[in-house]
Amino acid sequence: SKLSAKIINKLGTRLMVSNLGRIDIPSQYGELELVDLIPPILVSGNTEKVIELSTFNGKLNFAITHDPNKVPTKVVETIFSRVRNTIVLLSK
């Protein structure tokens, strides 16, 4: 998607972005309410870092999967902050 491409361009790093986009399902099922959907965690061969995005009920969710043997947690925390900041900037 365009958002995925913008994120990759802004981050300047090799990674995979999975964007499920808007998940258009009801949030109410009788007395039960679905309040959140978390993006699925992907594992992909040689990819060291994966960013998963989805939007449900007007709320953007994202997760980062990484191989701690290849990418230190501190690096992933930095990527997380940069992705969050990039999403905020691109959504304006």
Secondary structure, 3 states (H helix, E strand, C coil): CHHHHHHHHHHCCCCEEEEEEECCCCCEECCEECCCCCCCCCCCCCCCEEEEEEEECCEEEEEEEECCCCCCHHHHHHHHHHHHHHHHHHCC
